[in-house]
Amino acid sequence: MSRILVTGAAGYIGSVLVPALLQADHEVIALDNFMYGQMPLLDCCYNKKLALIVGDVRDEKLINKITSNLNFIIPLACIVGARACDQNPIAARTINLEAIKMIMRKRGRGHYVIFPNTNSGYGIGQNDIHCNEESPLNPISLYAQLKVEAEQFVLRSGNTIALRLATVFGISPRMRTDLLVNEMVQMAVNNNPVKIYEPHAKRNYIHVRDIARAFLHCMQNFETMKDQVYNVGLSDANLSKWELCEEIQKQIPKFEFSEGEGEDPDKRNYIVSNAKIERTGFKPQFSLQDGIAELIKGYQIIKQNQFSNL
């Protein structure tokens, strides 16, 4: 059993991860400011191993109080996405980078850190060449730049693992409908035709529950994995946006999509190798097709444009 601080604990990933940690009999200190007005983690409040703190990850006095007697820190608190960071660059810098540096300075000698990065830091990849953990980083947006800088700081600090997460999909108690797979399935369910900009740009995907499993895997294998970075995604899901829509159309035949105009602020166009973390024994359990089927069911409950970071 470990004692774990999770910042951003009520977010899209955190609200899946925290119940998984509690189910594994860990003690969890869950810190979040609940800025999006949703109510995740309510079903965890009965658990005596959960300590819930409503607060700001940038509050140095608060961080001082809660970073003692820990085993692990998982700093999920983040302004997520290029557009969200562009809308509030000060919050993005202070939360996504400065708060990470502060937590790293405040942590105790024996505190292990598992840091979530984004694989959008790869930026524009090379045709038919997989980005691995040794590939050069080319962050384009402010979001990607801050996450890459934070990752570098964390790794220099030691006793850390960095996970470069693929584009996430799936149902979460703190749902996001603005993620690519989630958004496309929602459009298909609601009979909305889609105009796809940069339709042949590729990226990698991963289910939110497999991300929670990846954190648990890192905790269980920390000594053999530490001070390294790992890509986390589905090795059979390096797909273009057009190919993604074709997968959705297999389950929603009426889904209509065509090429449109627009530009990705992260310039994401790459394929990713996840072989390194797979060699440690981690294998995702949820396919892209599983996630699409799950989302189709979920969107019978979720109203259009109800949950977004924007």
MOSULCOR-V843296 format. One record per residue. RES is the residue in one letter. SS is DSSP state (h for helix, s for strand, l for the rest). PHI is phi as a letter, one per 40 degrees, with the letter a starting at -180 (none if undefined). D_LAST is the distance of its C-alpha to the last C-alpha in Angstrom with 2 decimals. Layout:
res: <RES:RES>
ss: <SS:SS>
phi: <PHI:PHI>
d_last: <D_LAST:D_LAST>
//
This chain:
res: <M:S:R:I:L:V:T:G:A:A:G:Y:I:G:S:V:L:V:P:A:L:L:Q:A:D:H:E:V:I:A:L:D:N:F:M:Y:G:Q:M:P:L:L:D:C:C:Y:N:K:K:L:A:L:I:V:G:D:V:R:D:E:K:L:I:N:K:I:T:S:N:L:N:F:I:I:P:L:A:C:I:V:G:A:R:A:C:D:Q:N:P:I:A:A:R:T:I:N:L:E:A:I:K:M:I:M:R:K:R:G:R:G:H:Y:V:I:F:P:N:T:N:S:G:Y:G:I:G:Q:N:D:I:H:C:N:E:E:S:P:L:N:P:I:S:L:Y:A:Q:L:K:V:E:A:E:Q:F:V:L:R:S:G:N:T:I:A:L:R:L:A:T:V:F:G:I:S:P:R:M:R:T:D:L:L:V:N:E:M:V:Q:M:A:V:N:N:N:P:V:K:I:Y:E:P:H:A:K:R:N:Y:I:H:V:R:D:I:A:R:A:F:L:H:C:M:Q:N:F:E:T:M:K:D:Q:V:Y:N:V:G:L:S:D:A:N:L:S:K:W:E:L:C:E:E:I:Q:K:Q:I:P:K:F:E:F:S:E:G:E:G:E:D:P:D:K:R:N:Y:I:V:S:N:A:K:I:E:R:T:G:F:K:P:Q:F:S:L:Q:D:G:I:A:E:L:I:K:G:Y:Q:I:I:K:Q:N:Q:F:S:N:L>
ss: <l:l:s:s:s:s:s:l:l:l:l:l:l:h:h:h:h:h:h:h:h:h:h:l:l:l:s:s:s:s:s:s:l:l:l:l:l:l:l:l:l:h:h:h:l:l:l:l:l:s:s:s:s:s:l:l:l:l:l:h:h:h:h:h:h:h:l:l:l:l:l:s:s:s:s:l:l:l:l:l:l:h:h:h:h:h:h:l:h:h:h:h:h:h:h:h:h:h:h:h:h:h:h:h:h:h:l:l:l:l:l:s:s:s:s:s:s:s:h:h:h:h:l:s:l:l:l:l:l:s:s:l:l:l:l:l:l:l:l:l:l:h:h:h:h:h:h:h:h:h:h:h:h:h:h:h:h:l:l:s:s:s:s:s:s:l:s:s:s:l:l:l:l:l:l:l:l:l:l:h:h:h:h:h:h:h:h:h:h:l:l:l:l:s:s:s:l:l:l:l:l:s:s:s:s:s:s:h:h:h:h:h:h:h:h:h:h:h:h:h:l:h:h:h:h:l:l:s:s:s:s:s:l:l:l:l:l:s:s:s:h:h:h:h:h:h:h:h:h:h:h:l:l:l:l:l:s:s:s:l:l:l:l:l:l:l:l:l:s:l:s:s:l:l:h:h:h:h:h:l:l:l:l:l:l:l:l:h:h:h:h:h:h:h:h:h:h:h:l:l:l:l:l:l:l:l:l:l:l:l>
phi: <none:b:b:b:c:b:c:g:c:b:c:d:c:d:c:c:c:d:c:c:c:c:c:c:g:c:c:b:c:b:b:a:c:f:c:c:g:c:b:c:g:d:c:b:c:c:c:c:c:b:b:b:b:c:a:b:c:c:c:c:c:c:c:d:c:b:b:b:f:b:b:b:b:b:c:c:d:a:c:c:h:c:c:c:c:c:c:a:c:c:c:d:c:c:c:c:b:c:c:c:c:c:c:c:c:c:c:c:d:c:c:c:b:b:b:c:b:b:c:c:c:c:g:c:c:b:d:g:b:c:c:b:c:c:c:c:c:b:c:b:c:d:d:c:c:c:c:c:c:c:d:c:c:c:c:c:c:g:f:b:b:b:b:c:c:c:c:c:a:h:c:b:d:b:c:b:b:c:c:d:c:d:c:c:c:c:c:c:c:c:g:c:c:b:c:c:c:f:c:c:c:b:a:b:b:a:c:c:c:c:c:d:c:c:c:c:c:c:c:c:b:c:c:c:b:c:g:b:b:b:c:b:a:c:c:c:b:c:b:c:c:c:c:c:c:c:c:c:c:c:b:b:d:c:c:b:a:a:c:b:b:i:a:c:c:c:f:c:a:a:b:b:c:b:c:c:c:c:c:c:h:c:b:c:b:b:c:c:c:d:c:c:c:c:c:d:c:c:c:c:b:c:c:c:g:c:b:a:c:b>
d_last: <37.21:34.84:32.98:29.38:26.68:23.16:20.42:16.91:19.09:16.89:14.02:13.76:16.89:18.53:18.87:20.83:22.67:23.95:25.83:27.26:28.54:30.07:31.66:33.22:34.78:32.97:32.25:28.59:27.27:23.63:21.66:18.18:16.73:14.97:12.05:9.96:13.04:14.20:17.80:18.49:21.80:23.72:25.99:26.85:28.04:31.57:31.97:34.14:32.93:29.42:28.88:25.58:24.50:21.76:21.22:19.62:20.33:21.29:24.06:27.18:29.54:27.56:27.36:31.10:31.81:30.06:30.93:34.57:36.28:33.52:34.00:30.53:27.23:24.05:21.35:18.06:16.14:13.58:10.34:9.71:9.17:10.37:7.62:6.04:9.82:10.69:8.76:10.76:13.66:15.94:14.02:13.46:17.22:18.47:16.69:16.68:20.17:22.16:21.66:22.73:25.79:26.62:26.56:28.74:31.17:31.36:31.89:35.45:37.78:37.48:33.73:32.22:28.63:26.59:23.64:20.69:19.92:18.23:20.58:18.45:20.79:23.40:21.78:24.26:26.87:30.36:31.40:32.71:32.72:30.85:28.91:30.48:30.19:32.63:30.80:29.74:26.17:24.57:21.06:19.54:16.10:15.78:13.99:17.00:19.47:18.65:18.79:22.05:23.56:22.82:24.40:27.43:27.91:27.74:30.22:32.60:32.74:34.41:34.36:30.90:29.31:26.22:24.42:22.59:20.39:19.88:16.78:16.45:16.81:18.18:17.90:17.09:17.57:14.04:12.70:9.78:9.89:7.79:10.77:13.45:16.22:14.35:12.68:16.11:18.03:16.05:16.79:20.34:20.90:19.90:22.21:19.71:21.11:18.99:19.45:19.14:18.92:21.03:22.29:24.77:22.58:23.11:21.39:22.24:20.82:21.41:21.07:19.40:22.82:24.57:22.48:23.76:27.18:26.95:26.51:29.48:31.43:30.96:32.18:35.19:36.08:35.02:38.41:38.69:35.10:34.50:33.75:32.37:29.16:28.45:26.26:24.97:24.43:26.36:29.28:29.70:26.10:25.91:24.77:23.56:20.76:23.69:25.50:22.54:22.54:26.29:25.99:23.77:26.31:29.08:27.77:26.47:29.11:27.85:24.57:24.70:23.12:24.21:23.58:21.31:20.33:17.51:17.06:15.38:14.53:16.12:19.07:19.32:22.62:24.81:26.64:26.99:29.99:29.59:33.36:33.53:31.84:33.63:36.89:36.24:36.30:32.62:31.89:28.76:29.60:26.87:26.95:24.30:26.34:26.27:22.48:22.33:24.94:23.15:19.89:22.06:23.52:20.31:18.85:21.94:20.48:16.69:15.76:13.68:9.92:10.75:8.79:5.35:3.80:0.00>
//
